[in-house]
């Protein structure tokens, strides 16, 4: 089991920045890929950014050039730096990890609202 807790959500005006952090505890040595998904009201959950153990990154086209995902080597923390935020980035953001045996774990989510 891996437990995840997000922090850093909030409200910001368009063009602003936010940084999300996620702390993983439990069976961290089995963590492989880490990252972030989001779900806007009335829409399906979608991948935002993920980062593998070799630090290779994968981004949704809608956030490329604006968001940056990072993690530490101890497999305990994954972050998401978000810049030039747009109203369409408004969603609940979920921290995500996948273990080496293919099991996914999710955080409870943190709200990000972009509005003027």
NORJO-V400669 format. One record per residue. N is the residue number from 1. PHI is phi in whole degrees, -180 to 180 (999 if undefined). PSI is psi in whole degrees, -180 to 180 (999 if undefined). OMEGA is omega in degrees with one decimal (none if undefined). Layout:
n,phi,psi,omega
N,PHI,PSI,OMEGA
N,PHI,PSI,OMEGA
This chain:
n,phi,psi,omega
1,999,143,175.0
2,-128,128,177.4
3,-103,138,-176.2
4,-126,137,177.0
5,-133,122,179.0
6,-93,158,172.6
7,-151,161,173.1
8,105,-2,177.6
9,-71,174,178.7
10,160,-163,-178.9
11,-113,141,-178.4
12,-150,155,176.5
13,-81,157,176.3
14,-54,138,-176.5
15,91,-9,-179.4
16,-81,-178,-176.9
17,-131,151,173.0
18,-145,154,175.3
19,-125,126,176.0
20,-102,144,175.5
21,-131,152,178.8
22,-140,129,179.2
23,-108,128,-179.4
24,-107,134,176.8
25,-135,164,-178.7
26,107,-130,-175.6
27,-87,60,-173.9
28,-63,-26,-174.7
29,-65,-14,178.8
30,-95,1,-178.4
31,-71,133,177.8
32,-113,-85,180.0
33,-91,144,177.1
34,-130,159,176.9
35,168,-159,-173.6
36,-137,139,169.9
37,-121,167,175.6
38,-144,156,177.8
39,-139,115,176.0
40,-86,158,-177.9
41,-58,125,178.5
42,79,6,-179.6
43,-121,166,177.9
44,-79,156,176.0
45,-67,138,-178.8
46,-133,152,177.4
47,-71,136,175.1
48,-104,-56,-178.4
49,-162,140,175.4
50,-135,158,-179.8
51,-140,131,-176.9
52,-89,176,179.8
53,-63,-27,178.1
54,-88,10,177.6
55,73,11,173.5
56,-72,141,-173.2
57,-118,152,178.5
58,-136,129,-177.3
59,-125,148,168.4
60,-67,146,-178.5
61,-58,-34,-175.3
62,-69,-16,-177.2
63,-117,-3,-179.0
64,-59,134,-179.3
65,85,-10,-179.5
66,-116,-34,-178.0
67,-110,151,176.4
68,-138,127,178.4
69,-102,144,-179.7
70,-149,160,179.6
71,-149,163,175.6
72,-100,166,-174.7
73,-79,-9,179.7
74,-89,1,178.1
75,63,28,179.4
76,-109,-20,-173.6
77,-136,135,171.3
78,-132,138,-178.0
79,-127,165,177.7
80,-140,112,175.4
81,-91,121,-177.1
82,-116,124,178.4
83,-125,165,-179.9
84,48,50,-176.2
85,-66,145,-178.2
86,-121,158,178.7
87,-55,-33,-179.9
88,-73,-6,173.0
89,-83,-7,178.9
90,-62,124,-176.9
91,-177,172,166.1
92,-89,127,-178.0
93,-103,131,-176.5
94,-116,130,171.0
95,-75,147,-172.9
96,-144,139,169.3
97,-135,149,172.2
98,-122,133,-179.3
99,-87,171,-178.2
100,-66,-20,176.4
101,-100,18,170.2
102,83,15,179.4
103,-93,136,179.9
104,-101,141,174.3
105,-127,149,-175.8
106,-130,146,170.3
107,-81,173,-178.5
108,-74,-17,177.9
109,101,151,176.2
110,-138,136,-174.9
111,-81,133,171.5
112,-121,123,-179.7
113,-124,125,178.9
114,-115,112,-174.3
115,-157,147,175.9
116,-94,999,none
